[in-house]
């Protein structure tokens, strides 16, 4: 659901808010400029760094 929403919006990077409901997951919003604190805390990963690396790779700026 999140990936489809991001593709529909034409974004490469986004935050997607989804909640559980008795009828299944509900998409609340797609953020083109997402906050990273919650996902970084929950995952224990440096998401900002991963986004930068992905952008560099897409632009072929990655160091060899």
PyMOL Python script that loads the backbone (N, CA, C, O; Angstrom):
from pymol import cmd

cmd.read_pdbstr("""\
ATOM      1  N   UNK A   1       0.821  -1.177   0.000  1.00  0.00           N
ATOM      2  CA  UNK A   1       0.000   0.000   0.000  1.00  0.00           C
ATOM      3  C   UNK A   1       0.872   1.251   0.000  1.00  0.00           C
ATOM      4  O   UNK A   1       0.617   2.191  -0.753  1.00  0.00           O
ATOM      5  N   UNK A   2       1.901   1.261   0.844  1.00  0.00           N
ATOM      6  CA  UNK A   2       2.778   2.428   0.932  1.00  0.00           C
ATOM      7  C   UNK A   2       3.534   2.644  -0.374  1.00  0.00           C
ATOM      8  O   UNK A   2       3.622   3.771  -0.860  1.00  0.00           O
ATOM      9  N   UNK A   3       4.073   1.587  -0.938  1.00  0.00           N
ATOM     10  CA  UNK A   3       4.838   1.709  -2.183  1.00  0.00           C
ATOM     11  C   UNK A   3       3.931   2.196  -3.312  1.00  0.00           C
ATOM     12  O   UNK A   3       4.322   3.063  -4.094  1.00  0.00           O
ATOM     13  N   UNK A   4       2.737   1.646  -3.397  1.00  0.00           N
ATOM     14  CA  UNK A   4       1.802   2.078  -4.445  1.00  0.00           C
ATOM     15  C   UNK A   4       1.445   3.555  -4.275  1.00  0.00           C
ATOM     16  O   UNK A   4       1.386   4.295  -5.257  1.00  0.00           O
ATOM     17  N   UNK A   5       1.211   3.982  -3.049  1.00  0.00           N
ATOM     18  CA  UNK A   5       0.866   5.386  -2.792  1.00  0.00           C
ATOM     19  C   UNK A   5       1.993   6.320  -3.207  1.00  0.00           C
ATOM     20  O   UNK A   5       1.750   7.373  -3.797  1.00  0.00           O
ATOM     21  N   UNK A   6       3.219   5.934  -2.899  1.00  0.00           N
ATOM     22  CA  UNK A   6       4.381   6.766  -3.258  1.00  0.00           C
ATOM     23  C   UNK A   6       4.529   6.834  -4.773  1.00  0.00           C
ATOM     24  O   UNK A   6       4.815   7.899  -5.321  1.00  0.00           O
ATOM     25  N   UNK A   7       4.338   5.710  -5.452  1.00  0.00           N
ATOM     26  CA  UNK A   7       4.425   5.699  -6.916  1.00  0.00           C
ATOM     27  C   UNK A   7       3.330   6.553  -7.539  1.00  0.00           C
ATOM     28  O   UNK A   7       3.586   7.296  -8.486  1.00  0.00           O
ATOM     29  N   UNK A   8       2.113   6.453  -7.015  1.00  0.00           N
ATOM     30  CA  UNK A   8       1.004   7.252  -7.540  1.00  0.00           C
ATOM     31  C   UNK A   8       1.308   8.739  -7.403  1.00  0.00           C
ATOM     32  O   UNK A   8       0.948   9.532  -8.274  1.00  0.00           O
ATOM     33  N   UNK A   9       1.970   9.118  -6.311  1.00  0.00           N
ATOM     34  CA  UNK A   9       2.311  10.517  -6.074  1.00  0.00           C
ATOM     35  C   UNK A   9       3.547  10.947  -6.872  1.00  0.00           C
ATOM     36  O   UNK A   9       3.864  12.136  -6.921  1.00  0.00           O
ATOM     37  N   UNK A  10       4.248   9.992  -7.497  1.00  0.00           N
ATOM     38  CA  UNK A  10       5.421  10.313  -8.296  1.00  0.00           C
ATOM     39  C   UNK A  10       6.622  10.714  -7.463  1.00  0.00           C
ATOM     40  O   UNK A  10       7.439  11.525  -7.899  1.00  0.00           O
ATOM     41  N   UNK A  11       6.736  10.150  -6.262  1.00  0.00           N
ATOM     42  CA  UNK A  11       7.828  10.508  -5.357  1.00  0.00           C
ATOM     43  C   UNK A  11       8.879   9.407  -5.302  1.00  0.00           C
ATOM     44  O   UNK A  11       8.576   8.231  -5.503  1.00  0.00           O
ATOM     45  N   UNK A  12      10.116   9.803  -5.028  1.00  0.00           N
ATOM     46  CA  UNK A  12      11.193   8.833  -4.808  1.00  0.00           C
ATOM     47  C   UNK A  12      11.383   8.575  -3.320  1.00  0.00           C
ATOM     48  O   UNK A  12      11.745   7.470  -2.915  1.00  0.00           O
ATOM     49  N   UNK A  13      11.141   9.590  -2.516  1.00  0.00           N
ATOM     50  CA  UNK A  13      11.283   9.495  -1.065  1.00  0.00           C
ATOM     51  C   UNK A  13      10.014  10.061  -0.449  1.00  0.00           C
ATOM     52  O   UNK A  13       9.556  11.137  -0.832  1.00  0.00           O
ATOM     53  N   UNK A  14       9.453   9.339   0.498  1.00  0.00           N
ATOM     54  CA  UNK A  14       8.232   9.816   1.144  1.00  0.00           C
ATOM     55  C   UNK A  14       8.028   9.100   2.463  1.00  0.00           C
ATOM     56  O   UNK A  14       8.570   8.020   2.696  1.00  0.00           O
ATOM     57  N   UNK A  15       7.249   9.713   3.305  1.00  0.00           N
ATOM     58  CA  UNK A  15       6.777   9.065   4.522  1.00  0.00           C
ATOM     59  C   UNK A  15       5.299   8.762   4.311  1.00  0.00           C
ATOM     60  O   UNK A  15       4.541   9.612   3.845  1.00  0.00           O
ATOM     61  N   UNK A  16       4.903   7.554   4.655  1.00  0.00           N
ATOM     62  CA  UNK A  16       3.512   7.151   4.468  1.00  0.00           C
ATOM     63  C   UNK A  16       2.953   6.750   5.824  1.00  0.00           C
ATOM     64  O   UNK A  16       3.483   5.858   6.486  1.00  0.00           O
ATOM     65  N   UNK A  17       1.884   7.414   6.230  1.00  0.00           N
ATOM     66  CA  UNK A  17       1.234   7.111   7.503  1.00  0.00           C
ATOM     67  C   UNK A  17       0.090   6.146   7.258  1.00  0.00           C
ATOM     68  O   UNK A  17      -0.841   6.437   6.508  1.00  0.00           O
ATOM     69  N   UNK A  18       0.179   4.974   7.916  1.00  0.00           N
ATOM     70  CA  UNK A  18      -0.833   3.933   7.797  1.00  0.00           C
ATOM     71  C   UNK A  18      -1.228   3.520   9.212  1.00  0.00           C
ATOM     72  O   UNK A  18      -0.370   3.390  10.085  1.00  0.00           O
ATOM     73  N   UNK A  19      -2.515   3.317   9.437  1.00  0.00           N
ATOM     74  CA  UNK A  19      -2.968   2.807  10.728  1.00  0.00           C
ATOM     75  C   UNK A  19      -3.745   1.514  10.520  1.00  0.00           C
ATOM     76  O   UNK A  19      -4.257   1.240   9.435  1.00  0.00           O
ATOM     77  N   UNK A  20      -3.818   0.733  11.583  1.00  0.00           N
ATOM     78  CA  UNK A  20      -4.631  -0.479  11.552  1.00  0.00           C
ATOM     79  C   UNK A  20      -6.063  -0.119  11.918  1.00  0.00           C
ATOM     80  O   UNK A  20      -6.310   0.761  12.743  1.00  0.00           O
ATOM     81  N   UNK A  21      -6.998  -0.813  11.289  1.00  0.00           N
ATOM     82  CA  UNK A  21      -8.401  -0.642  11.640  1.00  0.00           C
ATOM     83  C   UNK A  21      -9.070  -2.010  11.619  1.00  0.00           C
ATOM     84  O   UNK A  21      -8.475  -2.992  11.178  1.00  0.00           O
ATOM     85  N   UNK A  22     -10.291  -2.069  12.090  1.00  0.00           N
ATOM     86  CA  UNK A  22     -10.997  -3.353  12.078  1.00  0.00           C
ATOM     87  C   UNK A  22     -11.263  -3.828  10.651  1.00  0.00           C
ATOM     88  O   UNK A  22     -11.544  -5.005  10.426  1.00  0.00           O
ATOM     89  N   UNK A  23     -11.172  -2.905   9.685  1.00  0.00           N
ATOM     90  CA  UNK A  23     -11.374  -3.242   8.276  1.00  0.00           C
ATOM     91  C   UNK A  23     -10.064  -3.399   7.514  1.00  0.00           C
ATOM     92  O   UNK A  23     -10.065  -3.499   6.287  1.00  0.00           O
ATOM     93  N   UNK A  24      -8.953  -3.422   8.232  1.00  0.00           N
ATOM     94  CA  UNK A  24      -7.645  -3.546   7.601  1.00  0.00           C
ATOM     95  C   UNK A  24      -6.898  -2.226   7.641  1.00  0.00           C
ATOM     96  O   UNK A  24      -7.384  -1.259   8.227  1.00  0.00           O
ATOM     97  N   UNK A  25      -5.723  -2.171   7.027  1.00  0.00           N
ATOM     98  CA  UNK A  25      -4.914  -0.949   7.079  1.00  0.00           C
ATOM     99  C   UNK A  25      -5.572   0.211   6.329  1.00  0.00           C
ATOM    100  O   UNK A  25      -6.209   0.026   5.292  1.00  0.00           O
ATOM    101  N   UNK A  26      -5.398   1.408   6.884  1.00  0.00           N
ATOM    102  CA  UNK A  26      -5.909   2.624   6.250  1.00  0.00           C
ATOM    103  C   UNK A  26      -4.761   3.585   6.021  1.00  0.00           C
ATOM    104  O   UNK A  26      -3.976   3.854   6.931  1.00  0.00           O
ATOM    105  N   UNK A  27      -4.663   4.100   4.811  1.00  0.00           N
ATOM    106  CA  UNK A  27      -3.647   5.086   4.483  1.00  0.00           C
ATOM    107  C   UNK A  27      -4.142   6.466   4.924  1.00  0.00           C
ATOM    108  O   UNK A  27      -5.211   6.911   4.508  1.00  0.00           O
ATOM    109  N   UNK A  28      -3.363   7.133   5.764  1.00  0.00           N
ATOM    110  CA  UNK A  28      -3.757   8.452   6.245  1.00  0.00           C
ATOM    111  C   UNK A  28      -3.204   9.565   5.386  1.00  0.00           C
ATOM    112  O   UNK A  28      -3.933  10.473   4.987  1.00  0.00           O
ATOM    113  N   UNK A  29      -1.891   9.494   5.094  1.00  0.00           N
ATOM    114  CA  UNK A  29      -1.284  10.555   4.286  1.00  0.00           C
ATOM    115  C   UNK A  29       0.051  10.110   3.727  1.00  0.00           C
ATOM    116  O   UNK A  29       0.672   9.169   4.222  1.00  0.00           O
ATOM    117  N   UNK A  30       0.483  10.809   2.682  1.00  0.00           N
ATOM    118  CA  UNK A  30       1.790  10.614   2.074  1.00  0.00           C
ATOM    119  C   UNK A  30       2.528  11.942   2.210  1.00  0.00           C
ATOM    120  O   UNK A  30       2.042  12.979   1.758  1.00  0.00           O
ATOM    121  N   UNK A  31       3.693  11.905   2.828  1.00  0.00           N
ATOM    122  CA  UNK A  31       4.477  13.117   3.086  1.00  0.00           C
ATOM    123  C   UNK A  31       5.700  13.151   2.175  1.00  0.00           C
ATOM    124  O   UNK A  31       6.536  12.247   2.218  1.00  0.00           O
ATOM    125  N   UNK A  32       5.805  14.185   1.354  1.00  0.00           N
ATOM    126  CA  UNK A  32       6.952  14.297   0.454  1.00  0.00           C
ATOM    127  C   UNK A  32       8.211  14.736   1.200  1.00  0.00           C
ATOM    128  O   UNK A  32       9.317  14.610   0.675  1.00  0.00           O
ATOM    129  N   UNK A  33       8.052  15.237   2.389  1.00  0.00           N
ATOM    130  CA  UNK A  33       9.181  15.645   3.219  1.00  0.00           C
ATOM    131  C   UNK A  33       8.979  15.051   4.617  1.00  0.00           C
ATOM    132  O   UNK A  33       8.617  15.762   5.554  1.00  0.00           O
ATOM    133  N   UNK A  34       9.216  13.745   4.748  1.00  0.00           N
ATOM    134  CA  UNK A  34       8.879  13.062   5.991  1.00  0.00           C
ATOM    135  C   UNK A  34       9.852  13.359   7.130  1.00  0.00           C
ATOM    136  O   UNK A  34      11.034  13.620   6.905  1.00  0.00           O
ATOM    137  N   UNK A  35       9.338  13.314   8.343  1.00  0.00           N
ATOM    138  CA  UNK A  35      10.193  13.341   9.520  1.00  0.00           C
ATOM    139  C   UNK A  35      10.778  11.951   9.716  1.00  0.00           C
ATOM    140  O   UNK A  35      10.117  10.956   9.417  1.00  0.00           O
ATOM    141  N   UNK A  36      11.985  11.870  10.205  1.00  0.00           N
ATOM    142  CA  UNK A  36      12.656  10.574  10.305  1.00  0.00           C
ATOM    143  C   UNK A  36      12.842  10.080  11.735  1.00  0.00           C
ATOM    144  O   UNK A  36      13.252   8.937  11.940  1.00  0.00           O
ATOM    145  N   UNK A  37      12.551  10.914  12.723  1.00  0.00           N
ATOM    146  CA  UNK A  37      12.820  10.538  14.110  1.00  0.00           C
ATOM    147  C   UNK A  37      12.162   9.225  14.500  1.00  0.00           C
ATOM    148  O   UNK A  37      12.820   8.337  15.043  1.00  0.00           O
ATOM    149  N   UNK A  38      10.879   9.096  14.230  1.00  0.00           N
ATOM    150  CA  UNK A  38      10.151   7.898  14.645  1.00  0.00           C
ATOM    151  C   UNK A  38      10.669   6.632  14.001  1.00  0.00           C
ATOM    152  O   UNK A  38      10.869   5.628  14.684  1.00  0.00           O
ATOM    153  N   UNK A  39      10.892   6.660  12.688  1.00  0.00           N
ATOM    154  CA  UNK A  39      11.362   5.457  11.997  1.00  0.00           C
ATOM    155  C   UNK A  39      12.799   5.125  12.377  1.00  0.00           C
ATOM    156  O   UNK A  39      13.162   3.952  12.464  1.00  0.00           O
ATOM    157  N   UNK A  40      13.618   6.147  12.604  1.00  0.00           N
ATOM    158  CA  UNK A  40      14.994   5.877  13.029  1.00  0.00           C
ATOM    159  C   UNK A  40      15.018   5.259  14.421  1.00  0.00           C
ATOM    160  O   UNK A  40      15.779   4.327  14.683  1.00  0.00           O
ATOM    161  N   UNK A  41      14.188   5.777  15.302  1.00  0.00           N
ATOM    162  CA  UNK A  41      14.135   5.227  16.655  1.00  0.00           C
ATOM    163  C   UNK A  41      13.598   3.802  16.641  1.00  0.00           C
ATOM    164  O   UNK A  41      14.137   2.926  17.316  1.00  0.00           O
ATOM    165  N   UNK A  42      12.542   3.572  15.877  1.00  0.00           N
ATOM    166  CA  UNK A  42      11.929   2.244  15.826  1.00  0.00           C
ATOM    167  C   UNK A  42      12.830   1.206  15.167  1.00  0.00           C
ATOM    168  O   UNK A  42      12.856   0.048  15.584  1.00  0.00           O
ATOM    169  N   UNK A  43      13.567   1.618  14.141  1.00  0.00           N
ATOM    170  CA  UNK A  43      14.386   0.662  13.387  1.00  0.00           C
ATOM    171  C   UNK A  43      15.821   0.567  13.889  1.00  0.00           C
ATOM    172  O   UNK A  43      16.512  -0.420  13.636  1.00  0.00           O
ATOM    173  N   UNK A  44      16.267   1.607  14.609  1.00  0.00           N
ATOM    174  CA  UNK A  44      17.664   1.633  15.045  1.00  0.00           C
ATOM    175  C   UNK A  44      18.616   1.918  13.902  1.00  0.00           C
ATOM    176  O   UNK A  44      19.820   1.696  14.029  1.00  0.00           O
ATOM    177  N   UNK A  45      18.092   2.411  12.780  1.00  0.00           N
ATOM    178  CA  UNK A  45      18.916   2.686  11.595  1.00  0.00           C
ATOM    179  C   UNK A  45      19.003   4.180  11.330  1.00  0.00           C
ATOM    180  O   UNK A  45      18.120   4.948  11.714  1.00  0.00           O
ATOM    181  N   UNK A  46      20.077   4.575  10.671  1.00  0.00           N
ATOM    182  CA  UNK A  46      20.273   5.969  10.268  1.00  0.00           C
ATOM    183  C   UNK A  46      19.610   6.151   8.901  1.00  0.00           C
ATOM    184  O   UNK A  46      20.263   6.053   7.862  1.00  0.00           O
ATOM    185  N   UNK A  47      18.319   6.415   8.922  1.00  0.00           N
ATOM    186  CA  UNK A  47      17.535   6.505   7.687  1.00  0.00           C
ATOM    187  C   UNK A  47      17.982   7.689   6.834  1.00  0.00           C
ATOM    188  O   UNK A  47      18.026   7.587   5.608  1.00  0.00           O
ATOM    189  N   UNK A  48      18.310   8.796   7.465  1.00  0.00           N
ATOM    190  CA  UNK A  48      18.778   9.966   6.711  1.00  0.00           C
ATOM    191  C   UNK A  48      20.008   9.596   5.880  1.00  0.00           C
ATOM    192  O   UNK A  48      20.104   9.972   4.711  1.00  0.00           O
ATOM    193  N   UNK A  49      20.928   8.877   6.468  1.00  0.00           N
ATOM    194  CA  UNK A  49      22.134   8.436   5.751  1.00  0.00           C
ATOM    195  C   UNK A  49      21.760   7.527   4.585  1.00  0.00           C
ATOM    196  O   UNK A  49      22.310   7.656   3.491  1.00  0.00           O
ATOM    197  N   UNK A  50      20.831   6.614   4.818  1.00  0.00           N
ATOM    198  CA  UNK A  50      20.413   5.688   3.764  1.00  0.00           C
ATOM    199  C   UNK A  50      19.756   6.430   2.605  1.00  0.00           C
ATOM    200  O   UNK A  50      19.963   6.070   1.447  1.00  0.00           O
ATOM    201  N   UNK A  51      18.976   7.451   2.901  1.00  0.00           N
ATOM    202  CA  UNK A  51      18.349   8.250   1.843  1.00  0.00           C
ATOM    203  C   UNK A  51      19.414   8.963   1.017  1.00  0.00           C
ATOM    204  O   UNK A  51      19.347   8.982  -0.212  1.00  0.00           O
ATOM    205  N   UNK A  52      20.389   9.546   1.694  1.00  0.00           N
ATOM    206  CA  UNK A  52      21.473  10.246   0.988  1.00  0.00           C
ATOM    207  C   UNK A  52      22.245   9.281   0.106  1.00  0.00           C
ATOM    208  O   UNK A  52      22.546   9.604  -1.043  1.00  0.00           O
ATOM    209  N   UNK A  53      22.569   8.108   0.620  1.00  0.00           N
ATOM    210  CA  UNK A  53      23.295   7.112  -0.180  1.00  0.00           C
ATOM    211  C   UNK A  53      22.488   6.690  -1.406  1.00  0.00           C
ATOM    212  O   UNK A  53      23.042   6.521  -2.492  1.00  0.00           O
ATOM    213  N   UNK A  54      21.171   6.520  -1.228  1.00  0.00           N
ATOM    214  CA  UNK A  54      20.321   6.135  -2.360  1.00  0.00           C
ATOM    215  C   UNK A  54      20.280   7.232  -3.418  1.00  0.00           C
ATOM    216  O   UNK A  54      20.304   6.945  -4.615  1.00  0.00           O
ATOM    217  N   UNK A  55      20.217   8.485  -2.980  1.00  0.00           N
ATOM    218  CA  UNK A  55      20.217   9.606  -3.930  1.00  0.00           C
ATOM    219  C   UNK A  55      21.545   9.669  -4.670  1.00  0.00           C
ATOM    220  O   UNK A  55      21.572   9.845  -5.888  1.00  0.00           O
ATOM    221  N   UNK A  56      22.648   9.526  -3.936  1.00  0.00           N
ATOM    222  CA  UNK A  56      23.968   9.538  -4.580  1.00  0.00           C
ATOM    223  C   UNK A  56      24.087   8.413  -5.596  1.00  0.00           C
ATOM    224  O   UNK A  56      24.621   8.615  -6.686  1.00  0.00           O
ATOM    225  N   UNK A  57      23.597   7.238  -5.250  1.00  0.00           N
ATOM    226  CA  UNK A  57      23.654   6.102  -6.169  1.00  0.00           C
ATOM    227  C   UNK A  57      22.834   6.392  -7.424  1.00  0.00           C
ATOM    228  O   UNK A  57      23.275   6.110  -8.538  1.00  0.00           O
ATOM    229  N   UNK A  58      21.650   6.951  -7.240  1.00  0.00           N
ATOM    230  CA  UNK A  58      20.785   7.254  -8.382  1.00  0.00           C
ATOM    231  C   UNK A  58      21.441   8.292  -9.287  1.00  0.00           C
ATOM    232  O   UNK A  58      21.271   8.253 -10.506  1.00  0.00           O
ATOM    233  N   UNK A  59      22.189   9.217  -8.694  1.00  0.00           N
ATOM    234  CA  UNK A  59      22.868  10.260  -9.468  1.00  0.00           C
ATOM    235  C   UNK A  59      24.271   9.850  -9.898  1.00  0.00           C
ATOM    236  O   UNK A  59      24.995  10.637 -10.507  1.00  0.00           O
ATOM    237  N   UNK A  60      24.649   8.619  -9.582  1.00  0.00           N
ATOM    238  CA  UNK A  60      25.977   8.086  -9.887  1.00  0.00           C
ATOM    239  C   UNK A  60      27.085   8.889  -9.208  1.00  0.00           C
ATOM    240  O   UNK A  60      28.166   9.057  -9.772  1.00  0.00           O
ATOM    241  N   UNK A  61      26.818   9.387  -7.993  1.00  0.00           N
ATOM    242  CA  UNK A  61      27.817  10.125  -7.233  1.00  0.00           C
ATOM    243  C   UNK A  61      28.524   9.235  -6.211  1.00  0.00           C
ATOM    244  O   UNK A  61      29.460   9.675  -5.542  1.00  0.00           O
ATOM    245  N   UNK A  62      28.080   7.998  -6.093  1.00  0.00           N
ATOM    246  CA  UNK A  62      28.646   7.116  -5.073  1.00  0.00           C
ATOM    247  C   UNK A  62      30.140   6.921  -5.298  1.00  0.00           C
ATOM    248  O   UNK A  62      30.609   6.803  -6.430  1.00  0.00           O
ATOM    249  N   UNK A  63      30.866   6.891  -4.195  1.00  0.00           N
ATOM    250  CA  UNK A  63      32.311   6.660  -4.288  1.00  0.00           C
ATOM    251  C   UNK A  63      32.543   5.192  -4.613  1.00  0.00           C
ATOM    252  O   UNK A  63      31.864   4.312  -4.084  1.00  0.00           O
ATOM    253  N   UNK A  64      33.492   4.942  -5.472  1.00  0.00           N
ATOM    254  CA  UNK A  64      33.794   3.558  -5.878  1.00  0.00           C
ATOM    255  C   UNK A  64      34.760   2.930  -4.921  1.00  0.00           C
ATOM    256  O   UNK A  64      35.135   1.770  -5.093  1.00  0.00           O
TER     257      UNK A  64
END
""", "prot")
cmd.dss("prot")
cmd.show_as("cartoon", "prot")
cmd.util.cbc("prot")
cmd.orient("prot")
